[in-house]
């Protein structure tokens, strides 16, 4: 019985060590991604989006648009 417990402890220790050493953080350098997107950037650098709200989920005709705009600008708002 003691032998099984020792074997389980060794297995758990080995597993823990392999997980910890495998998860070592690598320094992230955003400039490493530039070569991956270089062609795309060169093709699209001068393009202008047809939709100025392309990155937003809210549009000027949405009910929440004015509320979010006030929040972003630090203007107090109330439900009225």
ROKEMI-358488 format. One record per residue: residue number from 1; x, y, z of N, C-alpha, C, O in turn; residue in three letters. Coordinates in Angstrom, 1 decimal. Layout:
// residues N
+-------+--------+--------+--------+--------+--------+--------+--------+--------+--------+--------+--------+--------+------+
| timar |    n_x |    n_y |    n_z |   ca_x |   ca_y |   ca_z |    c_x |    c_y |    c_z |    o_x |    o_y |    o_z | miba |
+-------+--------+--------+--------+--------+--------+--------+--------+--------+--------+--------+--------+--------+------+
|   NUM |      X |      Y |      Z |      X |      Y |      Z |      X |      Y |      Z |      X |      Y |      Z |  ALA |
...
+-------+--------+--------+--------+--------+--------+--------+--------+--------+--------+--------+--------+--------+------+
END
This chain:
// residues 80
+-------+--------+--------+--------+--------+--------+--------+--------+--------+--------+--------+--------+--------+------+
| timar |    n_x |    n_y |    n_z |   ca_x |   ca_y |   ca_z |    c_x |    c_y |    c_z |    o_x |    o_y |    o_z | miba |
+-------+--------+--------+--------+--------+--------+--------+--------+--------+--------+--------+--------+--------+------+
|     1 |    0.8 |   -1.2 |    0.0 |    0.0 |    0.0 |    0.0 |    0.9 |    1.3 |    0.0 |    0.6 |    2.2 |   -0.7 |  UNK |
|     2 |    1.9 |    1.2 |    0.8 |    2.8 |    2.4 |    0.9 |    3.5 |    2.6 |   -0.5 |    3.8 |    3.7 |   -0.9 |  UNK |
|     3 |    3.8 |    1.5 |   -1.1 |    4.5 |    1.6 |   -2.4 |    3.7 |    2.3 |   -3.5 |    4.1 |    3.1 |   -4.2 |  UNK |
|     4 |    2.4 |    2.0 |   -3.5 |    1.4 |    2.6 |   -4.4 |    1.3 |    4.1 |   -4.2 |    1.3 |    4.9 |   -5.1 |  UNK |
|     5 |    1.3 |    4.4 |   -2.9 |    1.2 |    5.9 |   -2.6 |    2.5 |    6.6 |   -3.0 |    2.4 |    7.7 |   -3.6 |  UNK |
|     6 |    3.6 |    6.0 |   -2.9 |    4.9 |    6.6 |   -3.3 |    4.9 |    6.7 |   -4.8 |    5.4 |    7.8 |   -5.3 |  UNK |
|     7 |    4.4 |    5.7 |   -5.5 |    4.4 |    5.8 |   -7.0 |    3.5 |    6.9 |   -7.5 |    3.8 |    7.7 |   -8.4 |  UNK |
|     8 |    2.3 |    7.0 |   -6.8 |    1.4 |    8.1 |   -7.2 |    2.0 |    9.5 |   -6.9 |    1.8 |   10.4 |   -7.7 |  UNK |
|     9 |    2.7 |    9.6 |   -5.8 |    3.3 |   10.9 |   -5.5 |    4.4 |   11.2 |   -6.5 |    4.5 |   12.4 |   -6.9 |  UNK |
|    10 |    5.2 |   10.3 |   -6.9 |    6.2 |   10.5 |   -7.9 |    5.6 |   10.9 |   -9.2 |    6.1 |   11.8 |   -9.9 |  UNK |
|    11 |    4.6 |   10.2 |   -9.6 |    3.9 |   10.6 |  -10.9 |    3.3 |   12.0 |  -10.8 |    3.5 |   12.8 |  -11.8 |  UNK |
|    12 |    2.7 |   12.3 |   -9.7 |    2.1 |   13.7 |   -9.6 |    3.2 |   14.7 |   -9.5 |    3.0 |   15.8 |  -10.1 |  UNK |
|    13 |    4.3 |   14.5 |   -8.9 |    5.4 |   15.4 |   -8.8 |    6.0 |   15.6 |  -10.2 |    6.3 |   16.7 |  -10.6 |  UNK |
|    14 |    6.2 |   14.5 |  -11.0 |    6.7 |   14.6 |  -12.3 |    5.8 |   15.4 |  -13.2 |    6.2 |   16.2 |  -14.0 |  UNK |
|    15 |    4.5 |   15.1 |  -13.1 |    3.5 |   15.8 |  -13.9 |    3.5 |   17.3 |  -13.6 |    3.5 |   18.1 |  -14.5 |  UNK |
|    16 |    3.5 |   17.6 |  -12.3 |    3.6 |   19.0 |  -11.9 |    4.8 |   19.7 |  -12.4 |    4.7 |   20.9 |  -12.9 |  UNK |
|    17 |    5.9 |   19.1 |  -12.3 |    7.2 |   19.7 |  -12.8 |    7.2 |   19.9 |  -14.3 |    7.6 |   21.0 |  -14.8 |  UNK |
|    18 |    6.6 |   19.0 |  -15.0 |    6.6 |   19.1 |  -16.5 |    5.6 |   20.2 |  -16.9 |    5.9 |   21.0 |  -17.9 |  UNK |
|    19 |    4.5 |   20.4 |  -16.2 |    3.6 |   21.4 |  -16.5 |    4.2 |   22.8 |  -16.2 |    4.1 |   23.7 |  -17.0 |  UNK |
|    20 |    4.8 |   22.9 |  -15.0 |    5.4 |   24.2 |  -14.6 |    6.6 |   24.6 |  -15.5 |    6.7 |   25.8 |  -15.9 |  UNK |
|    21 |    7.4 |   23.7 |  -16.0 |    8.5 |   24.0 |  -16.9 |    8.0 |   24.3 |  -18.3 |    8.6 |   25.1 |  -19.0 |  UNK |
|    22 |    6.9 |   23.7 |  -18.7 |    6.3 |   23.9 |  -20.0 |    5.6 |   25.2 |  -20.1 |    5.4 |   25.7 |  -21.2 |  UNK |
|    23 |    5.2 |   25.8 |  -19.0 |    4.4 |   27.0 |  -19.0 |    5.3 |   28.2 |  -18.7 |    4.8 |   29.3 |  -18.4 |  UNK |
|    24 |    6.6 |   28.1 |  -18.8 |    7.4 |   29.2 |  -18.6 |    7.1 |   30.3 |  -19.6 |    7.0 |   30.1 |  -20.8 |  UNK |
|    25 |    6.9 |   31.5 |  -19.1 |    6.6 |   32.7 |  -19.9 |    7.7 |   33.0 |  -20.9 |    8.9 |   33.1 |  -20.5 |  UNK |
|    26 |    7.3 |   33.3 |  -22.1 |    8.3 |   33.8 |  -23.1 |    8.0 |   35.3 |  -23.2 |    6.9 |   35.7 |  -23.2 |  UNK |
|    27 |    9.1 |   36.0 |  -23.3 |    8.9 |   37.5 |  -23.5 |    8.2 |   37.7 |  -24.9 |    8.6 |   37.2 |  -25.9 |  UNK |
|    28 |    7.1 |   38.5 |  -24.8 |    6.3 |   38.7 |  -26.0 |    6.8 |   40.0 |  -26.6 |    6.8 |   41.1 |  -26.0 |  UNK |
|    29 |    7.2 |   40.0 |  -27.9 |    7.6 |   41.2 |  -28.6 |    6.6 |   41.4 |  -29.7 |    6.6 |   40.6 |  -30.7 |  UNK |
|    30 |    5.8 |   42.4 |  -29.7 |    4.8 |   42.6 |  -30.7 |    5.4 |   42.8 |  -32.1 |    4.7 |   42.5 |  -33.1 |  UNK |
|    31 |    6.6 |   43.2 |  -32.2 |    7.2 |   43.4 |  -33.5 |    7.5 |   42.1 |  -34.2 |    7.8 |   42.0 |  -35.4 |  UNK |
|    32 |    7.5 |   41.0 |  -33.5 |    7.7 |   39.6 |  -34.1 |    6.5 |   39.3 |  -35.0 |    6.7 |   38.5 |  -35.9 |  UNK |
|    33 |    5.4 |   40.0 |  -34.9 |    4.2 |   39.7 |  -35.7 |    4.3 |   40.4 |  -37.0 |    3.5 |   40.1 |  -38.0 |  UNK |
|    34 |    5.1 |   41.5 |  -37.1 |    5.1 |   42.3 |  -38.3 |    5.4 |   41.5 |  -39.6 |    4.6 |   41.7 |  -40.6 |  UNK |
|    35 |    6.3 |   40.6 |  -39.7 |    6.5 |   39.8 |  -40.9 |    5.3 |   39.0 |  -41.3 |    5.1 |   38.8 |  -42.5 |  UNK |
|    36 |    4.5 |   38.6 |  -40.4 |    3.3 |   37.8 |  -40.7 |    2.3 |   38.6 |  -41.4 |    1.5 |   38.1 |  -42.2 |  UNK |
|    37 |    2.2 |   39.9 |  -41.1 |    1.2 |   40.8 |  -41.6 |    1.7 |   41.8 |  -42.6 |    0.9 |   42.7 |  -43.1 |  UNK |
|    38 |    3.0 |   41.7 |  -43.0 |    3.6 |   42.7 |  -43.8 |    2.9 |   42.9 |  -45.2 |    2.6 |   44.0 |  -45.6 |  UNK |
|    39 |    2.6 |   41.8 |  -45.8 |    1.9 |   41.9 |  -47.1 |    0.5 |   42.5 |  -47.0 |    0.1 |   43.3 |  -47.8 |  UNK |
|    40 |   -0.2 |   42.1 |  -46.0 |   -1.6 |   42.6 |  -45.8 |   -1.5 |   44.1 |  -45.5 |   -2.3 |   44.9 |  -46.1 |  UNK |
|    41 |   -0.6 |   44.5 |  -44.7 |   -0.4 |   45.9 |  -44.3 |   -0.1 |   46.7 |  -45.6 |   -0.7 |   47.8 |  -45.8 |  UNK |
|    42 |    0.9 |   46.3 |  -46.4 |    1.3 |   47.0 |  -47.6 |    0.1 |   47.1 |  -48.6 |    0.0 |   48.2 |  -49.2 |  UNK |
|    43 |   -0.7 |   46.1 |  -48.7 |   -1.9 |   46.1 |  -49.6 |   -3.0 |   47.1 |  -49.1 |   -3.7 |   47.7 |  -49.9 |  UNK |
|    44 |   -3.1 |   47.2 |  -47.8 |   -4.3 |   47.9 |  -47.3 |   -3.9 |   49.2 |  -46.6 |   -4.8 |   49.9 |  -46.0 |  UNK |
|    45 |   -2.7 |   49.7 |  -46.6 |   -2.3 |   50.8 |  -45.8 |   -3.0 |   52.1 |  -46.2 |   -3.2 |   53.0 |  -45.4 |  UNK |
|    46 |   -3.3 |   52.3 |  -47.5 |   -3.9 |   53.5 |  -48.0 |   -5.5 |   53.4 |  -48.2 |   -6.1 |   54.3 |  -48.6 |  UNK |
|    47 |   -6.0 |   52.2 |  -47.8 |   -7.5 |   52.1 |  -48.0 |   -8.2 |   52.8 |  -46.9 |   -7.8 |   52.8 |  -45.7 |  UNK |
|    48 |   -9.4 |   53.3 |  -47.3 |  -10.3 |   54.0 |  -46.3 |  -11.5 |   53.1 |  -46.2 |  -12.1 |   52.8 |  -47.2 |  UNK |
|    49 |  -11.9 |   52.8 |  -45.0 |  -13.1 |   52.0 |  -44.8 |  -14.4 |   52.7 |  -45.2 |  -14.5 |   53.9 |  -45.1 |  UNK |
|    50 |  -15.3 |   52.0 |  -45.9 |  -16.5 |   52.5 |  -46.3 |  -17.4 |   52.9 |  -45.1 |  -18.2 |   53.8 |  -45.2 |  UNK |
|    51 |  -17.2 |   52.1 |  -44.0 |  -18.1 |   52.3 |  -42.8 |  -17.2 |   52.9 |  -41.7 |  -16.4 |   52.2 |  -41.2 |  UNK |
|    52 |  -17.4 |   54.1 |  -41.3 |  -16.6 |   54.7 |  -40.2 |  -16.9 |   54.0 |  -38.9 |  -16.1 |   54.2 |  -37.9 |  UNK |
|    53 |  -18.0 |   53.3 |  -38.7 |  -18.3 |   52.6 |  -37.5 |  -18.0 |   51.1 |  -37.5 |  -18.5 |   50.3 |  -36.8 |  UNK |
|    54 |  -17.1 |   50.7 |  -38.4 |  -16.8 |   49.3 |  -38.6 |  -16.3 |   48.6 |  -37.4 |  -16.6 |   47.4 |  -37.2 |  UNK |
|    55 |  -15.6 |   49.3 |  -36.5 |  -15.1 |   48.6 |  -35.3 |  -16.1 |   48.7 |  -34.1 |  -15.8 |   48.3 |  -33.0 |  UNK |
|    56 |  -17.2 |   49.3 |  -34.3 |  -18.2 |   49.5 |  -33.2 |  -19.4 |   48.6 |  -33.4 |  -19.8 |   48.4 |  -34.5 |  UNK |
|    57 |  -19.9 |   48.2 |  -32.2 |  -21.1 |   47.4 |  -32.3 |  -22.4 |   48.3 |  -32.3 |  -23.5 |   47.9 |  -32.6 |  UNK |
|    58 |  -22.2 |   49.6 |  -31.9 |  -23.3 |   50.5 |  -31.8 |  -23.1 |   51.5 |  -33.0 |  -22.1 |   52.0 |  -33.4 |  UNK |
|    59 |  -24.3 |   51.9 |  -33.6 |  -24.4 |   52.8 |  -34.6 |  -25.2 |   54.0 |  -34.2 |  -25.9 |   53.9 |  -33.2 |  UNK |
|    60 |  -25.1 |   55.2 |  -34.8 |  -25.8 |   56.4 |  -34.4 |  -27.3 |   56.1 |  -34.3 |  -28.0 |   56.9 |  -33.5 |  UNK |
|    61 |  -27.9 |   55.2 |  -35.0 |  -29.4 |   55.0 |  -34.9 |  -29.7 |   54.0 |  -33.8 |  -30.9 |   53.8 |  -33.6 |  UNK |
|    62 |  -28.8 |   53.4 |  -33.1 |  -29.1 |   52.6 |  -32.0 |  -29.4 |   53.4 |  -30.7 |  -28.9 |   54.5 |  -30.5 |  UNK |
|    63 |  -30.3 |   52.8 |  -29.9 |  -30.8 |   53.5 |  -28.7 |  -29.6 |   53.8 |  -27.7 |  -29.6 |   54.8 |  -27.1 |  UNK |
|    64 |  -28.7 |   52.9 |  -27.6 |  -27.6 |   53.0 |  -26.7 |  -26.4 |   53.9 |  -27.2 |  -25.5 |   54.1 |  -26.4 |  UNK |
|    65 |  -26.5 |   54.3 |  -28.4 |  -25.4 |   55.0 |  -29.0 |  -25.0 |   56.3 |  -28.2 |  -23.9 |   56.5 |  -27.8 |  UNK |
|    66 |  -26.1 |   57.1 |  -27.9 |  -25.8 |   58.4 |  -27.2 |  -25.4 |   58.1 |  -25.8 |  -24.5 |   58.9 |  -25.3 |  UNK |
|    67 |  -25.9 |   57.1 |  -25.1 |  -25.5 |   56.8 |  -23.8 |  -24.0 |   56.4 |  -23.7 |  -23.3 |   56.9 |  -22.9 |  UNK |
|    68 |  -23.6 |   55.5 |  -24.7 |  -22.2 |   55.1 |  -24.7 |  -21.3 |   56.3 |  -25.1 |  -20.2 |   56.4 |  -24.5 |  UNK |
|    69 |  -21.7 |   57.1 |  -25.9 |  -20.9 |   58.3 |  -26.3 |  -20.7 |   59.2 |  -25.1 |  -19.6 |   59.7 |  -24.9 |  UNK |
|    70 |  -21.8 |   59.4 |  -24.3 |  -21.6 |   60.2 |  -23.1 |  -20.7 |   59.6 |  -22.1 |  -19.9 |   60.2 |  -21.5 |  UNK |
|    71 |  -20.8 |   58.3 |  -22.0 |  -19.9 |   57.5 |  -21.0 |  -18.5 |   57.7 |  -21.5 |  -17.6 |   57.9 |  -20.6 |  UNK |
|    72 |  -18.2 |   57.5 |  -22.7 |  -16.8 |   57.6 |  -23.3 |  -16.3 |   59.0 |  -23.0 |  -15.1 |   59.2 |  -22.8 |  UNK |
|    73 |  -17.1 |   60.0 |  -23.1 |  -16.7 |   61.4 |  -23.0 |  -16.7 |   61.9 |  -21.5 |  -16.3 |   63.0 |  -21.3 |  UNK |
|    74 |  -17.2 |   61.0 |  -20.6 |  -17.2 |   61.4 |  -19.2 |  -18.3 |   62.3 |  -18.9 |  -18.3 |   63.0 |  -17.9 |  UNK |
|    75 |  -19.4 |   62.4 |  -19.7 |  -20.5 |   63.2 |  -19.5 |  -21.6 |   62.4 |  -18.7 |  -21.9 |   61.3 |  -19.1 |  UNK |
|    76 |  -22.1 |   63.0 |  -17.6 |  -23.1 |   62.3 |  -16.9 |  -24.4 |   62.1 |  -17.7 |  -24.7 |   62.9 |  -18.6 |  UNK |
|    77 |  -25.0 |   60.9 |  -17.5 |  -26.2 |   60.6 |  -18.3 |  -27.2 |   60.0 |  -17.3 |  -26.9 |   59.6 |  -16.2 |  UNK |
|    78 |  -28.5 |   60.1 |  -17.8 |  -29.5 |   59.5 |  -17.0 |  -30.6 |   58.9 |  -18.0 |  -30.7 |   59.3 |  -19.1 |  UNK |
|    79 |  -31.3 |   58.0 |  -17.4 |  -32.4 |   57.4 |  -18.3 |  -33.6 |   58.4 |  -18.2 |  -34.1 |   58.7 |  -17.1 |  UNK |
|    80 |  -34.0 |   58.8 |  -19.4 |  -35.2 |   59.7 |  -19.4 |  -36.0 |   59.4 |  -20.6 |  -37.0 |   60.1 |  -20.8 |  UNK |
+-------+--------+--------+--------+--------+--------+--------+--------+--------+--------+--------+--------+--------+------+
END
